[in-house]
């Protein structure tokens, strides 16, 4: 999810599509939160590891 967020941000930057910026930022933040929760040992959506 982190990679998808970064890809959408880059695509929005180069293709000049403004809707991709908020979507990319949201996916990036959610991916980082899931990654941090998984690293802390908490189950994310029923899974022990998020990957």
LOBAMI-426163 format. One record per atom (N, C-alpha, C, O, CB): residue in three letters; atom name; x, y, z. Coordinates in Angstrom, 2 decimals. Atoms other than C-alpha are relative to their C-alpha. Glycine has a CB too. Layout:
BEGIN
R  aa at      px      py      pz
R ala CA       X       Y       Z
...
This chain:
BEGIN
R  aa at      px      py      pz
R unk  N    0.83   -1.18    0.00
R unk CA    0.00    0.00    0.00
R unk  C    0.88    1.25    0.00
R unk  O    0.52    2.27   -0.59
R unk CB   -0.95   -0.01    1.22
R unk  N   -0.92   -1.14   -0.02
R unk CA    2.94    2.30    0.67
R unk  C    0.51    0.27   -1.41
R unk  O    0.57    1.42   -1.84
R unk CB    1.18   -0.27    0.96
R unk  N   -0.52   -0.17    1.36
R unk CA    4.33    1.68   -2.80
R unk  C   -1.06    0.55   -0.94
R unk  O   -0.77    1.36   -1.81
R unk CB    0.54   -1.32   -0.53
R unk  N    1.10   -0.50    0.83
R unk CA    0.94    2.29   -4.40
R unk  C   -0.23    1.49    0.26
R unk  O   -0.47    2.25   -0.67
R unk CB   -1.29   -0.79    0.26
R unk  N    0.16   -1.41   -0.34
R unk CA    0.62    5.59   -2.54
R unk  C    1.08    0.87   -0.62
R unk  O    0.81    1.94   -1.15
R unk CB    0.00    0.18    1.50
R unk  N   -1.11   -0.75    0.59
R unk CA    4.05    6.74   -3.67
R unk  C   -0.14    0.04   -1.52
R unk  O    0.11    1.08   -2.13
R unk CB    1.37   -0.63    0.40
R unk  N    0.17    0.04    1.46
R unk CA    3.35    5.62   -7.25
R unk  C   -1.09    0.98   -0.45
R unk  O   -0.93    1.66   -1.46
R unk CB   -0.36   -1.43   -0.45
R unk  N    1.07   -0.94    0.37
R unk CA    0.10    7.61   -7.32
R unk  C    0.45    1.44    0.17
R unk  O    0.07    2.31   -0.62
R unk CB   -1.26   -0.26    0.84
R unk  N   -0.52   -1.36   -0.17
R unk CA    1.86   10.68   -5.95
R unk  C    0.91    0.39   -1.16
R unk  O    0.80    1.50   -1.69
R unk CB    0.76    0.13    1.33
R unk  N   -0.92   -0.29    1.11
R unk CA    4.56   10.47   -8.62
R unk  C   -0.78    0.13   -1.31
R unk  O   -0.51    1.03   -2.10
R unk CB    1.07   -1.10   -0.13
R unk  N    0.81   -0.06    1.21
R unk CA    2.02    9.77  -11.36
R unk  C   -0.80    1.29   -0.05
R unk  O   -0.92    1.92   -1.11
R unk CB   -0.93   -1.21   -0.09
R unk  N    0.74   -1.26   -0.05
R unk CA   -0.08   12.72  -10.24
R unk  C    0.88    1.20   -0.24
R unk  O    0.44    2.20   -0.82
R unk CB   -0.69    0.14    1.34
R unk  N   -0.93   -1.11    0.21
R unk CA    2.99   14.94  -10.25
R unk  C    0.36    0.14   -1.47
R unk  O    0.33    1.24   -2.02
R unk CB    1.26   -0.20    0.83
R unk  N   -0.46   -0.07    1.39
R unk CA    4.16   14.02  -13.75
R unk  C   -1.14    0.11   -1.00
R unk  O   -0.98    0.75   -2.04
R unk CB    0.82   -1.21   -0.31
R unk  N    1.12   -0.04    0.93
R unk CA    0.76   13.56  -15.40
R unk  C   -0.91    1.20    0.27
R unk  O   -1.84    1.46   -0.49
R unk CB   -0.80   -1.29    0.09
R unk  N    0.77   -1.18   -0.37
R unk CA   -0.65   16.66  -13.68
R unk  C   -1.49   -0.33    0.16
R unk  O   -2.36    0.37   -0.36
R unk CB    0.17    1.09   -1.06
R unk  N    1.36    0.41   -0.31
R unk CA   -3.76   14.83  -12.46
R unk  C   -0.22    0.27    1.49
R unk  O    0.31   -0.46    2.32
R unk CB   -0.25   -1.53   -0.35
R unk  N    0.10   -0.42   -1.41
R unk CA   -4.82   16.55   -9.22
R unk  C   -0.70   -0.99    0.93
R unk  O   -0.44   -0.97    2.13
R unk CB   -0.71    1.30    0.07
R unk  N    0.72    0.92   -0.88
R unk CA   -7.12   13.79   -7.92
R unk  C    0.92   -1.09    0.56
R unk  O    0.62   -1.69    1.59
R unk CB   -1.18   -0.65   -0.75
R unk  N   -0.91    1.04   -0.46
R unk CA   -4.18   11.40   -7.56
R unk  C    0.77    0.41    1.25
R unk  O    1.22   -0.45    2.00
R unk CB    0.96   -0.36   -1.10
R unk  N   -0.72   -0.46   -1.19
R unk CA   -2.53   13.56   -4.90
R unk  C   -0.70   -0.39    1.30
R unk  O   -0.06   -1.01    2.16
R unk CB    0.17    1.51   -0.05
R unk  N    0.64    0.39   -1.27
R unk CA   -5.15   13.11   -2.14
R unk  C   -0.11   -1.52    0.16
R unk  O    0.05   -2.04    1.26
R unk CB   -1.38    0.61    0.08
R unk  N    0.10    1.45   -0.07
R unk CA   -5.64    9.43   -3.00
R unk  C    1.35   -0.60    0.37
R unk  O    1.43   -1.51    1.20
R unk CB   -0.51   -0.58   -1.34
R unk  N   -1.35    0.48   -0.31
R unk CA   -1.88    8.85   -2.93
R unk  C    0.40    0.27    1.44
R unk  O    1.02   -0.57    2.09
R unk CB    1.00    0.62   -0.94
R unk  N   -0.34   -0.35   -1.39
R unk CA   -1.47   10.64    0.39
R unk  C   -0.76   -0.89    0.98
R unk  O   -0.20   -1.36    1.97
R unk CB   -0.31    1.49    0.28
R unk  N    0.80    0.86   -0.88
R unk CA   -4.31    8.66    1.97
R unk  C    0.57   -1.42    0.02
R unk  O    0.73   -2.00    1.10
R unk CB   -1.47   -0.02   -0.46
R unk  N   -0.55    1.34    0.05
R unk CA   -2.89    5.34    0.78
R unk  C    1.37   -0.08    0.67
R unk  O    1.67   -1.06    1.33
R unk CB    0.12   -0.47   -1.44
R unk  N   -1.32   -0.02   -0.63
R unk CA    0.59    6.30    1.92
R unk  C   -0.13    0.03    1.52
R unk  O    0.58   -0.71    2.21
R unk CB    0.79    1.22   -0.48
R unk  N    0.19   -0.10   -1.45
R unk CA   -0.60    7.25    5.42
R unk  C   -0.57   -1.31    0.56
R unk  O   -0.12   -1.78    1.60
R unk CB   -0.92    1.18    0.35
R unk  N    0.58    1.25   -0.47
R unk CA   -2.74    4.12    5.79
R unk  C    1.03   -1.12   -0.05
R unk  O    1.10   -1.93    0.87
R unk CB   -1.24   -0.38   -0.85
R unk  N   -1.05    1.02    0.09
R unk CA    0.14    1.94    4.60
R unk  C    1.03    0.14    1.10
R unk  O    1.48   -0.87    1.65
R unk CB    0.67    0.08   -1.34
R unk  N   -0.98   -0.22   -1.07
R unk CA    2.53    3.52    7.09
R unk  C   -0.59   -0.39    1.35
R unk  O    0.10   -0.98    2.18
R unk CB    0.45    1.47    0.02
R unk  N    0.64    0.38   -1.26
R unk CA    0.03    3.08    9.93
R unk  C   -0.07   -1.53    0.13
R unk  O    0.24   -2.07    1.19
R unk CB   -1.43    0.60    0.08
R unk  N    0.05    1.46   -0.04
R unk CA   -0.48   -0.60    9.02
R unk  C    1.39   -0.58    0.25
R unk  O    1.54   -1.53    1.02
R unk CB   -0.56   -0.55   -1.32
R unk  N   -1.36    0.49   -0.18
R unk CA    3.28   -1.11    8.81
R unk  C    0.46    0.19    1.44
R unk  O    1.07   -0.71    2.02
R unk CB    0.96    0.71   -0.96
R unk  N   -0.40   -0.26   -1.38
R unk CA    3.88    0.49   12.21
R unk  C   -0.74   -0.91    0.98
R unk  O   -0.15   -1.39    1.94
R unk CB   -0.25    1.46    0.36
R unk  N    0.75    0.92   -0.87
R unk CA    1.09   -1.56   13.81
R unk  C    0.52   -1.42   -0.10
R unk  O    0.61   -2.13    0.90
R unk CB   -1.49    0.03   -0.34
R unk  N   -0.55    1.33    0.19
R unk CA    2.51   -4.73   12.31
R unk  C    1.36   -0.16    0.66
R unk  O    1.66   -1.21    1.22
R unk CB    0.10   -0.31   -1.47
R unk  N   -1.32    0.05   -0.64
R unk CA    6.00   -3.90   13.55
R unk  C   -0.11    0.01    1.52
R unk  O    0.76   -0.53    2.20
R unk CB    0.86    1.18   -0.46
R unk  N    0.20   -0.06   -1.45
R unk CA    4.64   -3.24   17.04
R unk  C   -0.55   -1.30    0.56
R unk  O   -0.65   -1.46    1.77
R unk CB   -0.92    1.15    0.35
R unk  N    0.49    1.28   -0.46
R unk CA    3.23   -6.76   17.18
R unk  C   -1.51   -0.10    0.06
R unk  O   -2.04   -1.13    0.49
R unk CB    0.55   -0.29    1.32
R unk  N    1.46    0.03    0.00
R unk CA   -0.44   -5.87   16.83
R unk  C   -0.49   -0.65   -1.29
R unk  O    0.12   -0.48   -2.34
R unk CB   -0.59    1.42    0.16
R unk  N    0.59    0.61    1.19
R unk CA   -2.60   -7.85   14.44
R unk  C   -0.68    1.08   -0.83
R unk  O   -1.38    1.94   -0.29
R unk CB   -1.01   -1.11    0.39
R unk  N    0.60   -0.98    0.91
R unk CA   -3.67   -5.83   11.41
R unk  C   -1.01   -0.75   -0.86
R unk  O   -0.64   -1.59   -1.68
R unk CB    1.08    0.71   -0.90
R unk  N    1.10    0.62    0.74
R unk CA   -7.06   -6.89   10.01
R unk  C    0.03   -1.51    0.12
R unk  O   -0.22   -2.22   -0.86
R unk CB    0.06    0.40   -1.47
R unk  N    0.02    1.43   -0.23
R unk CA   -6.75  -10.33   11.55
R unk  C    1.28   -0.72   -0.36
R unk  O    1.38   -1.94   -0.17
R unk CB   -1.10   -0.59   -0.74
R unk  N   -1.26    0.63    0.38
R unk CA   -3.23  -10.96   10.30
R unk  C    1.09    0.44    0.95
R unk  O    1.14    1.60    1.36
R unk CB    0.37    0.35   -1.46
R unk  N   -1.09   -0.34   -0.92
R unk CA   -0.19  -11.09   12.50
R unk  C    1.02    0.93   -0.65
R unk  O    1.55    1.82    0.01
R unk CB    0.70   -1.27    0.48
R unk  N   -0.95   -0.84    0.73
R unk CA    2.06   -9.51    9.82
R unk  C   -0.72    0.63   -1.17
R unk  O   -1.57    0.00   -1.80
R unk CB    1.23   -0.82   -0.48
R unk  N    0.61   -0.69    1.13
R unk CA    1.07   -6.97    7.23
R unk  C    0.97    0.01   -1.17
R unk  O    1.72    0.96   -1.36
R unk CB   -0.40    1.45    0.39
R unk  N   -0.74    0.10    1.27
R unk CA    2.77   -8.13    4.01
R unk  C   -0.40   -1.24   -0.71
R unk  O    0.10   -1.52   -1.80
R unk CB    1.51    0.00    0.23
